[in-house]
Amino acid sequence: MVSRSCANFLDLASWDLLNFPQTQRALPRVMTVPGIISELDGDYGDGSSDVNSSNSSHERKIIVANMLPLQAKRDTETGQWCFSWDEDSLLLQLRDGFSSDTEFVYIGSLNADIGASEQDEVSQKLLLDFNCVPTFLPKEMQEKFYLGFCKHHLWPLFHYMLPMFPDHGDRFDRRLWQAYVSANKIFSDRVMEVINPEEDYVWIQDYHLMVLPTFLRKRFNRIKLGFFLHSPFPSSEIYRTLPVRDDLLRGLLNCDLIGFHTFDYARHFLSCCSRMLGLDYESKRGHIGLDYFGRTVYIKILPVGIHMGRLESVLNLPSTAAKMKEIQEQFKGKKLILGIDDMDIFKGISLKLIAMEHLFETYWHMRGKLVLIQIVNPARASGKDVEEAKRETYSTAKRINERYGSVGYQPVILIDRLVPRYEKTAYYAMADCCLVNAVRDGMNLVPYKYIICRQGTPGMDKAMGISHDSPRTSMLVVSEFIGCSPSLSGAIRVNPWDVDAVAEAVNLALTMGETEKRLRHEKHYHYVSTHDVGYWAKSFMQDLERACREHYNKRCWGIGFGLSFRVLSLSPSFRKLSIDHIVSTYRTTERRAIFLDYDGTLVPESSIIKTPNAEVLSVLKSLCRDPKNTVFVVSGRGWESLSDWLSPCENLGIAAEHGYFIRWSSKKEWETCYSSADAEWKTMVEPVMRSYMDATDGSTIEYKESALVWHHQDADPDFGSCQAKELLDHLESVLANEPVVVKRGQHIVEVKPQGVSKGLAVEKVIHRMVEDGNPPDMVMCIGDDRSDEDMFESILSTVTNPDLPMPPEIFACTVGRKPSKAKYFLDDVSDVLKLLRGLAAASSSSKPEYQQESSSMHTQVAFESII
């Protein structure tokens, strides 16, 4: 049973936004992949596992949007609510992309005020008759959510309008944001009532529900979740002004697939992710993907289409043909330009009229021969901006008609009323040119509809007495700031702010040769007819299915609080390293090789003080005193710093600068297989790096004995990344015949000799141990960053090393829960030290009694010296 939604403002006030009270229900548990989620059975209220809430065994598409695709009205006689499908709704039309047996469930609000006493009855009726689940938001919340945050904050910002002054847009209001989050939470409750998370696909529509994915991902870590943004996504310079920018970005990143109309919108989103969250993207086999805590979030770029059948059915109506004949007679001998726009500040209606005024001024021969039919749809929002736009539109139209009109002729005809569908279709079919002049618009399907109507249908041709093989033409003048512009390559694109250029474009469209018009029309018609709304929906869902294929190949952990929640997705074999497990192996082995990274492993990465503390030195000395151990610190730091900081550990081996320098103990000399003569390449690299450093503000060069490193972490993210790609290509061409490698890492480009890496350093140590007759039967490696992945890969390959008499026990461990080649993880530096203390204690307990007394005495002396 679908229950009424209500807002819990007490929980909201405490700001524990992701822990609203949940209805406790006994839901069946389903395991789809043996061995992966079975360990998560039990109390799964924390979102660490997925549960079934439906007995359905087939896939469904759950479409979640602000409004349901329904029309509601109350029967005046019975007083009962009556509902019907809204045939013009995109949510309903997208079903054409799927087979007839595909089940759809719609979740959203109704465009009607349903009383609290009627909500249960209406919910049951809509679920049974339409497969719709209504979200009943309290009236105050609905106003703050939709009219407040959505329409006064997000919508203007996404259309590049900033509230610079109190009378120019609304300043950010935290109460409206809280209402937005509360409304999204109610939507998530409705989804949870009907979803089968292991089978159903959830598709969220538009900016009203940008934090909904966070709520759903917290409840069901493996939910199959897509999102499509139907509005523009602004550039990072605009978007970053939003106080809750990170919460909205993280909300979208909790999806598996995010769709945009154009590459520009997607590029702006990716730039925001890079600049504000530090996330980089890459193209994977033609698909753009962001790695977000082990999950790949894919980006889909495809503009929505129109419903061909719906439009063609209206073209075949007798009322449409009658209206077309009326228009033909009324404007006989005149060229018709059509504009159909909502009354708002971004549609550019006043700019369009001013451009027409310039047209009549510049091309005087058009006077009396040209008419602009401007249909004004009712405004979707209210406010002084809309009223001002309306006043300017009417005053400009009046001025043009008074100046260039005459008896029986009006150059501009404004139709400001609710225009029936057949009448709009008739104007589409009869217009010689369609002018869309919006200054910013997410998509705008007016040009698509115009093209289809100009093509006509056999039924329309028959009614109008037109031969079915007569050539069809259409001309489009479209703003370059609307989403459909990139897909209409044959249209004349204009800058709506340049009214002279718009006037010139309209004149060009009307005077162009018939052959050229026909060719442009054919090109557009082919695209629009093959990329309809069904194609768009099917293509999106296919990509969503592809994006979700890896869900059950990984284990999931929910991390973060509130709207910062995200899912960490890792390999099923990836688990925390148990101290008891490794200690038991440690005690049974006779020869051990231990490799430890320095920064982020022995010393916190965030620490300003990089010298090791007394505890680190003590545990390293304890491990090194065990004759069965060969202990190495393997770091990218220079040999001077490491030898100074770790000098108390006499038996500790050090591999500095990623293994360029190696020392087996403080009593041994530093070894390197590279001579100073091999570093002649530095004289070639330094000038190139310096030129890029001078050209890239915020970049620096780090000089090492073994390498030169260009850093750009403090440069502009986009420019720094672009320069890094150029520098990489430049250096690779310059150093093509040199014995060096050029690598690009996290905010760096590094040049170093071939054969220098942590992995090779580890291999050298193990090889030396084998040569000395002490092959290791246990190898442990702990590190935290990308360079340590070479170590993990190296020690994992030792299992197949033919020089070893028997494969050693391998413990490759990364610090932090993140994707890694290691099979184990530890949470942080304190966990690493705890593990090392356990191993040191095991070494002490296995020593003869006199050695234990000696170790105890050394420990006491060290402790007293620290005090």
Secondary structure, 3 states (H helix, E strand, C coil): CCCCCCCCHHHHHCCCCCCCCCCCCCCCCCCCCCCCCHHHCCCCCCCCCCCCCCCCCCCEEEEEEEECCEEEEECCCCCCEEEEECCCCHHHHHHHHCCCCCEEEEEEECCCCCCHHHHHHHHHHHHHHHCEEECCCCHHHHHHHHHHHHHHHHHHHHCCCCCCECCECCCCCHHHHHHHHHHHHHHHHHHHHHCCCCCCEEEEECHHHCCHHHHHHHHCCCCEEEEECCCCCCCHHHHCCCCCHHHHHHHHHCCCEEEECCHHHHHHHHHHHHHHHCCCEEEECCEEEEEECCEEEEEEECCCCCCHHHHHHHHCCHHHHHHHHHHHHHCCCCEEEEEEEECCCCCCHHHHHHHHHHHHHHCHHHCCCEEEEEEEECCCCCCHHHHHHHHHHHHHHHHHHHHHCECCECCEEEECCCCCHHHHHHHHHHCCEEEECCCCECCCCHHHHHHHHHHCCHHHHHHHCCCCCCCCCCCEEEECCECCHHHCCCCEEECCCCHHHHHHHHHHHHHCCHHHHHHHHHHHHHHHHHCCHHHHHHHHHHHHHHHCCCHHHCEEEEECCHHHCEEEEECCCCEECCHHHHHHHHHHCCCEEEEECCECCCECCCCCCCCCCHHHHHHHHHHHHCCCEEEEEECCCCHHHHHHHCCCCCCCEEEEHHHCEEECCCCCCCECCCCHHHHCCHHHHHHHHHHHHHHCCCCEEEECCCCEEEECCCCCHHHHHHHHHHHHHHHHHHCCCCCEEEEEECCEEEEEECCCCHHHHHHHHHHHHHHCCCCCCEEEEEECCHHHHHHHHHHHHHHHCCCCCCCCEEEEEEECCCCCCCCEEECCHHHHHHHHHHHHHHHHHCCCHHHHHHHHHHHHHHHHHHC
